[in-house]
Amino acid sequence: MLTTNLDGLLERAFAGRWTPMARATGDIAQRRRYILKLHGTLLDRATWVLTRAQYDRAMYADPQFQGAFSALFNACPILFVGCDLADDDLDLVLGRVRALAGSAPPRHFALVAADTVSQYRRSRLEKGGIRLIAYDNPDGQHAAVIAVLRDLAARP
């Protein structure tokens, strides 16, 4: 699972059953049941990615991260949680996927509040291999995310 959230929401949702990681490792594509925190974790300020300069360094200046992310994106189904699916950099990645994979992109998933993604955006994401799993969010608290994640964590 990948997230850009710094908080411990996912760790709490999985009740410690999935290992949180603030940095990609060389063997990440072979691992199972982990949470890769793309923008760091509150517990380690040195991992935080909050500014454009920090993002550019994390994405483009770290060959290990580039290789790990590429391997993950192409070989493993990814569940995006708490990510901005309207991000320009994600659009660049998905554009590359669409160009290289044609009609058979790798399959990924994203949990999104039902009222946050337009039909046009949904179509662009799905052509890039990201299937949206919409949930109701009437009070803005995203309670359904916790239920989905707990269900996922309970599976063998």
SULURPE-V157747 format. One record per backbone hydrogen bond with DSSP energy under -1.0 kcal/mol. NH is the residue of the N-H (numbers start at 1). CO is the residue of the C=O. Records with the same first field share a line. If there is no record, write none. Layout:
BEGIN
NH=CO / CO
END
This chain:
BEGIN
2=79
3=36
12=8
13=9
14=10
15=12
16=11
17=14
19=33
21=35
28=25
30=27
35=19
36=1
37=21
38=3 / 36
40=37
42=6
44=41
47=44
48=45
49=39
55=51
56=52
57=53
58=54
59=55
60=56
61=57
66=62
67=63
68=64
69=65
70=66
71=67
72=68
73=69
74=70
75=71
76=72
80=109
81=2
85=83
87=84
91=87
92=88
93=89
94=90
95=91
96=92
97=93
98=94
99=95
100=96
101=97
102=98
104=101
108=129
109=78
110=131
111=80
112=133
114=135
116=113
122=118
123=119
124=120
125=121
126=122
127=123
129=126
130=125
131=108
133=110
135=112
140=137
145=142
147=143
148=144
149=145
150=146
151=147
152=148
153=149
154=150
END
